[in-house]
Amino acid sequence: MIRIQASVGQGGLNRAADVRVVQRALNAYRRRYRYGREIPETGLVSSDVVQTIQDFQSRLGVAPSGRWNG
């Protein structure tokens, strides 16, 4: 279970600590599905973070908003 305080990604609050948690989770997702290179865990949202969130949401059958809600 991933726990963040506020939303991360496109239109999110993007608190650095929350962004790092999501980046770590997205890297685990990428490793599992052999999908691209890892995202640097900087605490900053990049287009790569938003695109990976959208891909993850699509795989779950959720509308790909690009935002991970806390």
PQR file of N, CA, C, O and H, with PARSE charges and radii, in Angstrom:
ATOM      1  N   MET A   1       0.842  -1.177   0.000 -0.4000 1.5000
ATOM      2  CA  MET A   1       0.000   0.000   0.000 -0.0000 2.0000
ATOM      3  C   MET A   1       0.883   1.234   0.000  0.5500 1.7000
ATOM      4  O   MET A   1       1.829   1.331   0.782 -0.5500 1.4000
ATOM      5  N   ILE A   2       0.580   2.156  -0.860 -0.4000 1.5000
ATOM      6  CA  ILE A   2       1.338   3.401  -0.956 -0.0000 2.0000
ATOM      7  C   ILE A   2       0.557   4.483  -0.233  0.5500 1.7000
ATOM      8  O   ILE A   2      -0.623   4.704  -0.508 -0.5500 1.4000
ATOM      9  H   ILE A   2      -0.188   2.078  -1.495  0.4000 1.0000
ATOM     10  N   ARG A   3       1.222   5.153   0.690 -0.4000 1.5000
ATOM     11  CA  ARG A   3       0.552   6.198   1.458 -0.0000 2.0000
ATOM     12  C   ARG A   3       1.235   7.534   1.217  0.5500 1.7000
ATOM     13  O   ARG A   3       2.421   7.716   1.494 -0.5500 1.4000
ATOM     14  H   ARG A   3       2.180   4.974   0.913  0.4000 1.0000
ATOM     15  N   ILE A   4       0.451   8.453   0.698 -0.4000 1.5000
ATOM     16  CA  ILE A   4       0.940   9.813   0.499 -0.0000 2.0000
ATOM     17  C   ILE A   4      -0.075  10.774   1.106  0.5500 1.7000
ATOM     18  O   ILE A   4      -1.244  10.430   1.278 -0.5500 1.4000
ATOM     19  H   ILE A   4      -0.512   8.306   0.474  0.4000 1.0000
ATOM     20  N   GLN A   5       0.377  11.962   1.423 -0.4000 1.5000
ATOM     21  CA  GLN A   5      -0.483  12.950   2.071 -0.0000 2.0000
ATOM     22  C   GLN A   5      -1.339  13.733   1.083  0.5500 1.7000
ATOM     23  O   GLN A   5      -2.451  14.146   1.412 -0.5500 1.4000
ATOM     24  H   GLN A   5       1.327  12.242   1.283  0.4000 1.0000
ATOM     25  N   ALA A   6      -0.824  13.938  -0.121 -0.4000 1.5000
ATOM     26  CA  ALA A   6      -1.528  14.760  -1.113 -0.0000 2.0000
ATOM     27  C   ALA A   6      -1.235  14.219  -2.509  0.5500 1.7000
ATOM     28  O   ALA A   6      -0.342  13.391  -2.688 -0.5500 1.4000
ATOM     29  H   ALA A   6       0.080  13.603  -0.388  0.4000 1.0000
ATOM     30  N   SER A   7      -1.983  14.689  -3.481 -0.4000 1.5000
ATOM     31  CA  SER A   7      -1.874  14.196  -4.849 -0.0000 2.0000
ATOM     32  C   SER A   7      -0.524  14.534  -5.478  0.5500 1.7000
ATOM     33  O   SER A   7       0.121  15.529  -5.149 -0.5500 1.4000
ATOM     34  H   SER A   7      -2.709  15.362  -3.335  0.4000 1.0000
ATOM     35  N   VAL A   8      -0.127  13.648  -6.406 -0.4000 1.5000
ATOM     36  CA  VAL A   8       1.149  13.777  -7.109 -0.0000 2.0000
ATOM     37  C   VAL A   8       0.880  13.661  -8.598  0.5500 1.7000
ATOM     38  O   VAL A   8       0.078  12.830  -9.024 -0.5500 1.4000
ATOM     39  H   VAL A   8      -0.651  12.839  -6.673  0.4000 1.0000
ATOM     40  N   GLY A   9       1.547  14.487  -9.391 -0.4000 1.5000
ATOM     41  CA  GLY A   9       1.431  14.410 -10.847 -0.0000 2.0000
ATOM     42  C   GLY A   9       0.781  15.649 -11.408  0.5500 1.7000
ATOM     43  O   GLY A   9       0.832  16.729 -10.820 -0.5500 1.4000
ATOM     44  H   GLY A   9       2.199  15.161  -9.045  0.4000 1.0000
ATOM     45  N   GLN A  10       0.171  15.469 -12.554 -0.4000 1.5000
ATOM     46  CA  GLN A  10      -0.456  16.584 -13.273 -0.0000 2.0000
ATOM     47  C   GLN A  10      -1.576  17.201 -12.438  0.5500 1.7000
ATOM     48  O   GLN A  10      -2.561  16.533 -12.123 -0.5500 1.4000
ATOM     49  H   GLN A  10       0.129  14.592 -13.032  0.4000 1.0000
ATOM     50  N   GLY A  11      -1.423  18.474 -12.082 -0.4000 1.5000
ATOM     51  CA  GLY A  11      -2.432  19.165 -11.295 -0.0000 2.0000
ATOM     52  C   GLY A  11      -2.419  18.816  -9.822  0.5500 1.7000
ATOM     53  O   GLY A  11      -3.317  19.224  -9.085 -0.5500 1.4000
ATOM     54  H   GLY A  11      -0.622  19.016 -12.338  0.4000 1.0000
ATOM     55  N   GLY A  12      -1.417  18.066  -9.373 -0.4000 1.5000
ATOM     56  CA  GLY A  12      -1.346  17.656  -7.975 -0.0000 2.0000
ATOM     57  C   GLY A  12      -0.635  18.677  -7.106  0.5500 1.7000
ATOM     58  O   GLY A  12      -0.035  19.625  -7.613 -0.5500 1.4000
ATOM     59  H   GLY A  12      -0.688  17.734  -9.971  0.4000 1.0000
ATOM     60  N   LEU A  13      -0.703  18.483  -5.791 -0.4000 1.5000
ATOM     61  CA  LEU A  13      -0.007  19.352  -4.857 -0.0000 2.0000
ATOM     62  C   LEU A  13       1.509  19.148  -4.963  0.5500 1.7000
ATOM     63  O   LEU A  13       2.276  20.097  -4.802 -0.5500 1.4000
ATOM     64  H   LEU A  13      -1.191  17.713  -5.378  0.4000 1.0000
ATOM     65  N   ASN A  14       1.935  17.916  -5.232 -0.4000 1.5000
ATOM     66  CA  ASN A  14       3.329  17.570  -5.526 -0.0000 2.0000
ATOM     67  C   ASN A  14       4.307  17.929  -4.408  0.5500 1.7000
ATOM     68  O   ASN A  14       5.332  18.568  -4.643 -0.5500 1.4000
ATOM     69  H   ASN A  14       1.312  17.145  -5.363  0.4000 1.0000
ATOM     70  N   ARG A  15       3.972  17.508  -3.196 -0.4000 1.5000
ATOM     71  CA  ARG A  15       4.903  17.664  -2.071 -0.0000 2.0000
ATOM     72  C   ARG A  15       6.086  16.731  -2.314  0.5500 1.7000
ATOM     73  O   ARG A  15       5.890  15.577  -2.696 -0.5500 1.4000
ATOM     74  H   ARG A  15       3.139  16.989  -3.005  0.4000 1.0000
ATOM     75  N   ALA A  16       7.297  17.208  -2.101 -0.4000 1.5000
ATOM     76  CA  ALA A  16       8.513  16.459  -2.426 -0.0000 2.0000
ATOM     77  C   ALA A  16       8.526  15.061  -1.808  0.5500 1.7000
ATOM     78  O   ALA A  16       8.887  14.096  -2.481 -0.5500 1.4000
ATOM     79  H   ALA A  16       7.456  18.145  -1.791  0.4000 1.0000
ATOM     80  N   ALA A  17       8.138  14.940  -0.538 -0.4000 1.5000
ATOM     81  CA  ALA A  17       8.144  13.622   0.113 -0.0000 2.0000
ATOM     82  C   ALA A  17       7.162  12.670  -0.567  0.5500 1.7000
ATOM     83  O   ALA A  17       7.471  11.495  -0.767 -0.5500 1.4000
ATOM     84  H   ALA A  17       7.845  15.724   0.009  0.4000 1.0000
ATOM     85  N   ASP A  18       5.989  13.169  -0.921 -0.4000 1.5000
ATOM     86  CA  ASP A  18       4.998  12.346  -1.616 -0.0000 2.0000
ATOM     87  C   ASP A  18       5.476  11.969  -3.010  0.5500 1.7000
ATOM     88  O   ASP A  18       5.287  10.835  -3.449 -0.5500 1.4000
ATOM     89  H   ASP A  18       5.737  14.123  -0.759  0.4000 1.0000
ATOM     90  N   VAL A  19       6.091  12.913  -3.702 -0.4000 1.5000
ATOM     91  CA  VAL A  19       6.589  12.644  -5.055 -0.0000 2.0000
ATOM     92  C   VAL A  19       7.637  11.531  -5.008  0.5500 1.7000
ATOM     93  O   VAL A  19       7.635  10.648  -5.865 -0.5500 1.4000
ATOM     94  H   VAL A  19       6.244  13.834  -3.345  0.4000 1.0000
ATOM     95  N   ARG A  20       8.531  11.562  -4.018 -0.4000 1.5000
ATOM     96  CA  ARG A  20       9.553  10.502  -3.900 -0.0000 2.0000
ATOM     97  C   ARG A  20       8.905   9.135  -3.670  0.5500 1.7000
ATOM     98  O   ARG A  20       9.349   8.141  -4.243 -0.5500 1.4000
ATOM     99  H   ARG A  20       8.533  12.280  -3.322  0.4000 1.0000
ATOM    100  N   VAL A  21       7.865   9.074  -2.841 -0.4000 1.5000
ATOM    101  CA  VAL A  21       7.167   7.810  -2.606 -0.0000 2.0000
ATOM    102  C   VAL A  21       6.578   7.282  -3.912  0.5500 1.7000
ATOM    103  O   VAL A  21       6.713   6.098  -4.220 -0.5500 1.4000
ATOM    104  H   VAL A  21       7.504   9.882  -2.375  0.4000 1.0000
ATOM    105  N   VAL A  22       5.934   8.147  -4.674 -0.4000 1.5000
ATOM    106  CA  VAL A  22       5.342   7.740  -5.950 -0.0000 2.0000
ATOM    107  C   VAL A  22       6.429   7.370  -6.954  0.5500 1.7000
ATOM    108  O   VAL A  22       6.271   6.400  -7.694 -0.5500 1.4000
ATOM    109  H   VAL A  22       5.825   9.109  -4.425  0.4000 1.0000
ATOM    110  N   GLN A  23       7.515   8.113  -6.993 -0.4000 1.5000
ATOM    111  CA  GLN A  23       8.616   7.773  -7.905 -0.0000 2.0000
ATOM    112  C   GLN A  23       9.169   6.384  -7.584  0.5500 1.7000
ATOM    113  O   GLN A  23       9.463   5.606  -8.491 -0.5500 1.4000
ATOM    114  H   GLN A  23       7.644   8.901  -6.391  0.4000 1.0000
ATOM    115  N   ARG A  24       9.309   6.078  -6.303 -0.4000 1.5000
ATOM    116  CA  ARG A  24       9.789   4.757  -5.881 -0.0000 2.0000
ATOM    117  C   ARG A  24       8.815   3.674  -6.358  0.5500 1.7000
ATOM    118  O   ARG A  24       9.237   2.638  -6.871 -0.5500 1.4000
ATOM    119  H   ARG A  24       9.071   6.711  -5.566  0.4000 1.0000
ATOM    120  N   ALA A  25       7.525   3.916  -6.189 -0.4000 1.5000
ATOM    121  CA  ALA A  25       6.512   2.945  -6.620 -0.0000 2.0000
ATOM    122  C   ALA A  25       6.507   2.786  -8.139  0.5500 1.7000
ATOM    123  O   ALA A  25       6.389   1.671  -8.647 -0.5500 1.4000
ATOM    124  H   ALA A  25       7.182   4.758  -5.773  0.4000 1.0000
ATOM    125  N   LEU A  26       6.635   3.890  -8.857 -0.4000 1.5000
ATOM    126  CA  LEU A  26       6.667   3.819 -10.320 -0.0000 2.0000
ATOM    127  C   LEU A  26       7.901   3.069 -10.803  0.5500 1.7000
ATOM    128  O   LEU A  26       7.828   2.349 -11.799 -0.5500 1.4000
ATOM    129  H   LEU A  26       6.731   4.795  -8.444  0.4000 1.0000
ATOM    130  N   ASN A  27       9.024   3.221 -10.126 -0.4000 1.5000
ATOM    131  CA  ASN A  27      10.227   2.476 -10.489 -0.0000 2.0000
ATOM    132  C   ASN A  27      10.019   0.978 -10.280  0.5500 1.7000
ATOM    133  O   ASN A  27      10.461   0.174 -11.100 -0.5500 1.4000
ATOM    134  H   ASN A  27       9.083   3.807  -9.317  0.4000 1.0000
ATOM    135  N   ALA A  28       9.355   0.598  -9.196 -0.4000 1.5000
ATOM    136  CA  ALA A  28       9.046  -0.817  -8.965 -0.0000 2.0000
ATOM    137  C   ALA A  28       8.134  -1.339 -10.074  0.5500 1.7000
ATOM    138  O   ALA A  28       8.317  -2.456 -10.558 -0.5500 1.4000
ATOM    139  H   ALA A  28       8.996   1.252  -8.530  0.4000 1.0000
ATOM    140  N   TYR A  29       7.157  -0.536 -10.474 -0.4000 1.5000
ATOM    141  CA  TYR A  29       6.254  -0.888 -11.571 -0.0000 2.0000
ATOM    142  C   TYR A  29       7.044  -1.073 -12.868  0.5500 1.7000
ATOM    143  O   TYR A  29       6.831  -2.041 -13.598 -0.5500 1.4000
ATOM    144  H   TYR A  29       7.008   0.372 -10.081  0.4000 1.0000
ATOM    145  N   ARG A  30       7.944  -0.150 -13.145 -0.4000 1.5000
ATOM    146  CA  ARG A  30       8.738  -0.234 -14.384 -0.0000 2.0000
ATOM    147  C   ARG A  30       9.630  -1.473 -14.381  0.5500 1.7000
ATOM    148  O   ARG A  30       9.770  -2.138 -15.407 -0.5500 1.4000
ATOM    149  H   ARG A  30       8.116   0.637 -12.552  0.4000 1.0000
ATOM    150  N   ARG A  31      10.233  -1.786 -13.236 -0.4000 1.5000
ATOM    151  CA  ARG A  31      11.081  -2.983 -13.164 -0.0000 2.0000
ATOM    152  C   ARG A  31      10.253  -4.244 -13.399  0.5500 1.7000
ATOM    153  O   ARG A  31      10.688  -5.154 -14.105 -0.5500 1.4000
ATOM    154  H   ARG A  31      10.119  -1.246 -12.403  0.4000 1.0000
ATOM    155  N   ARG A  32       9.077  -4.296 -12.817 -0.4000 1.5000
ATOM    156  CA  ARG A  32       8.237  -5.484 -12.943 -0.0000 2.0000
ATOM    157  C   ARG A  32       7.814  -5.725 -14.388  0.5500 1.7000
ATOM    158  O   ARG A  32       7.788  -6.867 -14.846 -0.5500 1.4000
ATOM    159  H   ARG A  32       8.724  -3.557 -12.244  0.4000 1.0000
ATOM    160  N   TYR A  33       7.488  -4.671 -15.094 -0.4000 1.5000
ATOM    161  CA  TYR A  33       7.001  -4.804 -16.470 -0.0000 2.0000
ATOM    162  C   TYR A  33       8.064  -4.482 -17.516  0.5500 1.7000
ATOM    163  O   TYR A  33       7.753  -4.365 -18.701 -0.5500 1.4000
ATOM    164  H   TYR A  33       7.509  -3.743 -14.722  0.4000 1.0000
ATOM    165  N   ARG A  34       9.315  -4.338 -17.084 -0.4000 1.5000
ATOM    166  CA  ARG A  34      10.424  -4.045 -17.992 -0.0000 2.0000
ATOM    167  C   ARG A  34      10.077  -2.879 -18.908  0.5500 1.7000
ATOM    168  O   ARG A  34      10.221  -2.951 -20.129 -0.5500 1.4000
ATOM    169  H   ARG A  34       9.568  -4.433 -16.121  0.4000 1.0000
ATOM    170  N   TYR A  35       9.627  -1.831 -18.295 -0.4000 1.5000
ATOM    171  CA  TYR A  35       9.110  -0.667 -19.010 -0.0000 2.0000
ATOM    172  C   TYR A  35      10.054   0.521 -18.828  0.5500 1.7000
ATOM    173  O   TYR A  35      10.006   1.198 -17.801 -0.5500 1.4000
ATOM    174  H   TYR A  35       9.510  -1.773 -17.304  0.4000 1.0000
ATOM    175  N   GLY A  36      10.892   0.771 -19.797 -0.4000 1.5000
ATOM    176  CA  GLY A  36      11.744   1.964 -19.790 -0.0000 2.0000
ATOM    177  C   GLY A  36      12.777   2.022 -18.685  0.5500 1.7000
ATOM    178  O   GLY A  36      12.998   1.054 -17.958 -0.5500 1.4000
ATOM    179  H   GLY A  36      10.931   0.221 -20.631  0.4000 1.0000
ATOM    180  N   ARG A  37      13.393   3.160 -18.580 -0.4000 1.5000
ATOM    181  CA  ARG A  37      14.423   3.369 -17.571 -0.0000 2.0000
ATOM    182  C   ARG A  37      13.799   3.888 -16.279  0.5500 1.7000
ATOM    183  O   ARG A  37      12.670   4.377 -16.265 -0.5500 1.4000
ATOM    184  H   ARG A  37      13.214   3.947 -19.171  0.4000 1.0000
ATOM    185  N   GLU A  38      14.560   3.768 -15.204 -0.4000 1.5000
ATOM    186  CA  GLU A  38      14.055   4.228 -13.919 -0.0000 2.0000
ATOM    187  C   GLU A  38      13.955   5.750 -13.869  0.5500 1.7000
ATOM    188  O   GLU A  38      14.679   6.465 -14.562 -0.5500 1.4000
ATOM    189  H   GLU A  38      15.477   3.370 -15.216  0.4000 1.0000
ATOM    190  N   ILE A  39      13.044   6.217 -13.036 -0.4000 1.5000
ATOM    191  CA  ILE A  39      12.837   7.645 -12.830 -0.0000 2.0000
ATOM    192  C   ILE A  39      13.724   8.073 -11.660  0.5500 1.7000
ATOM    193  O   ILE A  39      13.653   7.457 -10.597 -0.5500 1.4000
ATOM    194  H   ILE A  39      12.456   5.636 -12.473  0.4000 1.0000
ATOM    195  N   PRO A  40      14.547   9.097 -11.815 -0.5600 1.5000
ATOM    196  CA  PRO A  40      15.337   9.579 -10.676  0.2800 2.0000
ATOM    197  C   PRO A  40      14.406  10.008  -9.542  0.5500 1.7000
ATOM    198  O   PRO A  40      13.419  10.707  -9.771 -0.5500 1.4000
ATOM    199  N   GLU A  41      14.725   9.587  -8.321 -0.4000 1.5000
ATOM    200  CA  GLU A  41      13.894   9.905  -7.161 -0.0000 2.0000
ATOM    201  C   GLU A  41      14.314  11.257  -6.581  0.5500 1.7000
ATOM    202  O   GLU A  41      14.961  11.340  -5.538 -0.5500 1.4000
ATOM    203  H   GLU A  41      15.527   9.019  -8.135  0.4000 1.0000
ATOM    204  N   THR A  42      13.923  12.299  -7.293 -0.4000 1.5000
ATOM    205  CA  THR A  42      14.326  13.664  -6.948 -0.0000 2.0000
ATOM    206  C   THR A  42      13.317  14.404  -6.084  0.5500 1.7000
ATOM    207  O   THR A  42      13.653  15.398  -5.439 -0.5500 1.4000
ATOM    208  H   THR A  42      13.397  12.231  -8.141  0.4000 1.0000
ATOM    209  N   GLY A  43      12.090  13.925  -6.070 -0.4000 1.5000
ATOM    210  CA  GLY A  43      11.031  14.652  -5.378 -0.0000 2.0000
ATOM    211  C   GLY A  43      10.377  15.710  -6.253  0.5500 1.7000
ATOM    212  O   GLY A  43       9.531  16.475  -5.790 -0.5500 1.4000
ATOM    213  H   GLY A  43      11.816  13.118  -6.593  0.4000 1.0000
ATOM    214  N   LEU A  44      10.776  15.751  -7.522 -0.4000 1.5000
ATOM    215  CA  LEU A  44      10.211  16.706  -8.478 -0.0000 2.0000
ATOM    216  C   LEU A  44       9.412  15.951  -9.539  0.5500 1.7000
ATOM    217  O   LEU A  44       9.822  14.880  -9.988 -0.5500 1.4000
ATOM    218  H   LEU A  44      11.463  15.130  -7.898  0.4000 1.0000
ATOM    219  N   VAL A  45       8.291  16.506  -9.930 -0.4000 1.5000
ATOM    220  CA  VAL A  45       7.465  15.882 -10.969 -0.0000 2.0000
ATOM    221  C   VAL A  45       8.015  16.268 -12.338  0.5500 1.7000
ATOM    222  O   VAL A  45       8.270  17.440 -12.616 -0.5500 1.4000
ATOM    223  H   VAL A  45       7.958  17.376  -9.566  0.4000 1.0000
ATOM    224  N   SER A  46       8.190  15.268 -13.176 -0.4000 1.5000
ATOM    225  CA  SER A  46       8.648  15.495 -14.552 -0.0000 2.0000
ATOM    226  C   SER A  46       7.610  14.916 -15.509  0.5500 1.7000
ATOM    227  O   SER A  46       6.667  14.248 -15.084 -0.5500 1.4000
ATOM    228  H   SER A  46       7.983  14.316 -12.950  0.4000 1.0000
ATOM    229  N   SER A  47       7.787  15.172 -16.782 -0.4000 1.5000
ATOM    230  CA  SER A  47       6.863  14.604 -17.773 -0.0000 2.0000
ATOM    231  C   SER A  47       6.945  13.080 -17.752  0.5500 1.7000
ATOM    232  O   SER A  47       5.954  12.404 -18.030 -0.5500 1.4000
ATOM    233  H   SER A  47       8.552  15.714 -17.127  0.4000 1.0000
ATOM    234  N   ASP A  48       8.114  12.533 -17.426 -0.4000 1.5000
ATOM    235  CA  ASP A  48       8.286  11.087 -17.333 -0.0000 2.0000
ATOM    236  C   ASP A  48       7.436  10.514 -16.196  0.5500 1.7000
ATOM    237  O   ASP A  48       6.854   9.439 -16.339 -0.5500 1.4000
ATOM    238  H   ASP A  48       8.920  13.081 -17.200  0.4000 1.0000
ATOM    239  N   VAL A  49       7.362  11.221 -15.079 -0.4000 1.5000
ATOM    240  CA  VAL A  49       6.528  10.794 -13.956 -0.0000 2.0000
ATOM    241  C   VAL A  49       5.060  10.787 -14.379  0.5500 1.7000
ATOM    242  O   VAL A  49       4.350   9.808 -14.145 -0.5500 1.4000
ATOM    243  H   VAL A  49       7.835  12.094 -14.962  0.4000 1.0000
ATOM    244  N   VAL A  50       4.611  11.856 -14.990 -0.4000 1.5000
ATOM    245  CA  VAL A  50       3.205  11.969 -15.411 -0.0000 2.0000
ATOM    246  C   VAL A  50       2.874  10.877 -16.433  0.5500 1.7000
ATOM    247  O   VAL A  50       1.818  10.251 -16.342 -0.5500 1.4000
ATOM    248  H   VAL A  50       5.188  12.651 -15.180  0.4000 1.0000
ATOM    249  N   GLN A  51       3.752  10.645 -17.394 -0.4000 1.5000
ATOM    250  CA  GLN A  51       3.499   9.623 -18.418 -0.0000 2.0000
ATOM    251  C   GLN A  51       3.426   8.233 -17.802  0.5500 1.7000
ATOM    252  O   GLN A  51       2.600   7.415 -18.208 -0.5500 1.4000
ATOM    253  H   GLN A  51       4.610  11.154 -17.468  0.4000 1.0000
ATOM    254  N   THR A  52       4.284   7.964 -16.828 -0.4000 1.5000
ATOM    255  CA  THR A  52       4.279   6.652 -16.190 -0.0000 2.0000
ATOM    256  C   THR A  52       3.030   6.472 -15.331  0.5500 1.7000
ATOM    257  O   THR A  52       2.464   5.380 -15.290 -0.5500 1.4000
ATOM    258  H   THR A  52       4.955   8.628 -16.499  0.4000 1.0000
ATOM    259  N   ILE A  53       2.595   7.528 -14.645 -0.4000 1.5000
ATOM    260  CA  ILE A  53       1.340   7.465 -13.890 -0.0000 2.0000
ATOM    261  C   ILE A  53       0.191   7.162 -14.851  0.5500 1.7000
ATOM    262  O   ILE A  53      -0.661   6.327 -14.551 -0.5500 1.4000
ATOM    263  H   ILE A  53       3.055   8.415 -14.678  0.4000 1.0000
ATOM    264  N   GLN A  54       0.162   7.831 -15.997 -0.4000 1.5000
ATOM    265  CA  GLN A  54      -0.901   7.599 -16.985 -0.0000 2.0000
ATOM    266  C   GLN A  54      -0.874   6.156 -17.492  0.5500 1.7000
ATOM    267  O   GLN A  54      -1.925   5.533 -17.640 -0.5500 1.4000
ATOM    268  H   GLN A  54       0.854   8.510 -16.241  0.4000 1.0000
ATOM    269  N   ASP A  55       0.310   5.626 -17.754 -0.4000 1.5000
ATOM    270  CA  ASP A  55       0.429   4.246 -18.221 -0.0000 2.0000
ATOM    271  C   ASP A  55      -0.083   3.285 -17.153  0.5500 1.7000
ATOM    272  O   ASP A  55      -0.819   2.346 -17.455 -0.5500 1.4000
ATOM    273  H   ASP A  55       1.164   6.132 -17.633  0.4000 1.0000
ATOM    274  N   PHE A  56       0.309   3.525 -15.908 -0.4000 1.5000
ATOM    275  CA  PHE A  56      -0.124   2.690 -14.794 -0.0000 2.0000
ATOM    276  C   PHE A  56      -1.651   2.738 -14.661  0.5500 1.7000
ATOM    277  O   PHE A  56      -2.293   1.701 -14.490 -0.5500 1.4000
ATOM    278  H   PHE A  56       0.906   4.288 -15.662  0.4000 1.0000
ATOM    279  N   GLN A  57      -2.220   3.922 -14.740 -0.4000 1.5000
ATOM    280  CA  GLN A  57      -3.676   4.067 -14.645 -0.0000 2.0000
ATOM    281  C   GLN A  57      -4.374   3.335 -15.784  0.5500 1.7000
ATOM    282  O   GLN A  57      -5.401   2.692 -15.568 -0.5500 1.4000
ATOM    283  H   GLN A  57      -1.699   4.763 -14.879  0.4000 1.0000
ATOM    284  N   SER A  58      -3.834   3.424 -16.981 -0.4000 1.5000
ATOM    285  CA  SER A  58      -4.422   2.723 -18.134 -0.0000 2.0000
ATOM    286  C   SER A  58      -4.423   1.222 -17.914  0.5500 1.7000
ATOM    287  O   SER A  58      -5.405   0.548 -18.223 -0.5500 1.4000
ATOM    288  H   SER A  58      -3.000   3.947 -17.157  0.4000 1.0000
ATOM    289  N   ARG A  59      -3.322   0.690 -17.378 -0.4000 1.5000
ATOM    290  CA  ARG A  59      -3.245  -0.752 -17.106 -0.0000 2.0000
ATOM    291  C   ARG A  59      -4.273  -1.185 -16.065  0.5500 1.7000
ATOM    292  O   ARG A  59      -4.739  -2.324 -16.078 -0.5500 1.4000
ATOM    293  H   ARG A  59      -2.523   1.237 -17.127  0.4000 1.0000
ATOM    294  N   LEU A  60      -4.622  -0.266 -15.163 -0.4000 1.5000
ATOM    295  CA  LEU A  60      -5.632  -0.572 -14.146 -0.0000 2.0000
ATOM    296  C   LEU A  60      -7.054  -0.371 -14.664  0.5500 1.7000
ATOM    297  O   LEU A  60      -8.018  -0.718 -13.981 -0.5500 1.4000
ATOM    298  H   LEU A  60      -4.243   0.660 -15.152  0.4000 1.0000
ATOM    299  N   GLY A  61      -7.189   0.186 -15.863 -0.4000 1.5000
ATOM    300  CA  GLY A  61      -8.504   0.453 -16.423 -0.0000 2.0000
ATOM    301  C   GLY A  61      -9.142   1.721 -15.886  0.5500 1.7000
ATOM    302  O   GLY A  61     -10.362   1.881 -15.911 -0.5500 1.4000
ATOM    303  H   GLY A  61      -6.406   0.468 -16.418  0.4000 1.0000
ATOM    304  N   VAL A  62      -8.291   2.624 -15.399 -0.4000 1.5000
ATOM    305  CA  VAL A  62      -8.750   3.904 -14.853 -0.0000 2.0000
ATOM    306  C   VAL A  62      -8.439   4.984 -15.886  0.5500 1.7000
ATOM    307  O   VAL A  62      -7.451   4.886 -16.614 -0.5500 1.4000
ATOM    308  H   VAL A  62      -7.300   2.494 -15.379  0.4000 1.0000
ATOM    309  N   ALA A  63      -9.277   6.004 -15.946 -0.4000 1.5000
ATOM    310  CA  ALA A  63      -8.996   7.117 -16.862 -0.0000 2.0000
ATOM    311  C   ALA A  63      -7.620   7.698 -16.535  0.5500 1.7000
ATOM    312  O   ALA A  63      -7.361   8.051 -15.385 -0.5500 1.4000
ATOM    313  H   ALA A  63     -10.079   6.083 -15.355  0.4000 1.0000
ATOM    314  N   PRO A  64      -6.738   7.802 -17.523 -0.5600 1.5000
ATOM    315  CA  PRO A  64      -5.359   8.244 -17.292  0.2800 2.0000
ATOM    316  C   PRO A  64      -5.229   9.754 -17.086  0.5500 1.7000
ATOM    317  O   PRO A  64      -4.924  10.494 -18.021 -0.5500 1.4000
ATOM    318  N   SER A  65      -5.460  10.193 -15.872 -0.4000 1.5000
ATOM    319  CA  SER A  65      -5.400  11.625 -15.551 -0.0000 2.0000
ATOM    320  C   SER A  65      -3.967  12.127 -15.369  0.5500 1.7000
ATOM    321  O   SER A  65      -3.693  13.319 -15.511 -0.5500 1.4000
ATOM    322  H   SER A  65      -5.707   9.593 -15.112  0.4000 1.0000
ATOM    323  N   GLY A  66      -3.057  11.202 -15.054 -0.4000 1.5000
ATOM    324  CA  GLY A  66      -1.683  11.614 -14.783 -0.0000 2.0000
ATOM    325  C   GLY A  66      -1.489  12.111 -13.358  0.5500 1.7000
ATOM    326  O   GLY A  66      -0.439  12.654 -13.016 -0.5500 1.4000
ATOM    327  H   GLY A  66      -3.279  10.234 -14.939  0.4000 1.0000
ATOM    328  N   ARG A  67      -2.508  11.918 -12.535 -0.4000 1.5000
ATOM    329  CA  ARG A  67      -2.411  12.348 -11.128 -0.0000 2.0000
ATOM    330  C   ARG A  67      -2.680  11.159 -10.217  0.5500 1.7000
ATOM    331  O   ARG A  67      -3.655  10.427 -10.389 -0.5500 1.4000
ATOM    332  H   ARG A  67      -3.361  11.477 -12.813  0.4000 1.0000
ATOM    333  N   TRP A  68      -1.788  10.983  -9.239 -0.4000 1.5000
ATOM    334  CA  TRP A  68      -1.913   9.930  -8.229 -0.0000 2.0000
ATOM    335  C   TRP A  68      -2.460  10.606  -6.991  0.5500 1.7000
ATOM    336  O   TRP A  68      -1.790  11.451  -6.397 -0.5500 1.4000
ATOM    337  H   TRP A  68      -0.996  11.577  -9.098  0.4000 1.0000
ATOM    338  N   ASN A  69      -3.667  10.246  -6.595 -0.4000 1.5000
ATOM    339  CA  ASN A  69      -4.315  10.918  -5.454 -0.0000 2.0000
ATOM    340  C   ASN A  69      -3.947  10.270  -4.136  0.5500 1.7000
ATOM    341  O   ASN A  69      -3.835   9.049  -4.028 -0.5500 1.4000
ATOM    342  H   ASN A  69      -4.212   9.559  -7.078  0.4000 1.0000
ATOM    343  N   GLY A  70      -3.763  11.120  -3.133 -0.4000 1.5000
ATOM    344  CA  GLY A  70      -3.403  10.658  -1.792 -0.0000 2.0000
ATOM    345  C   GLY A  70      -4.601  10.261  -0.990  0.5500 1.7000
ATOM    346  O   GLY A  70      -4.464   9.850   0.162 -0.5500 1.4000
ATOM    347  H   GLY A  70      -3.855  12.111  -3.220  0.4000 1.0000
TER
END
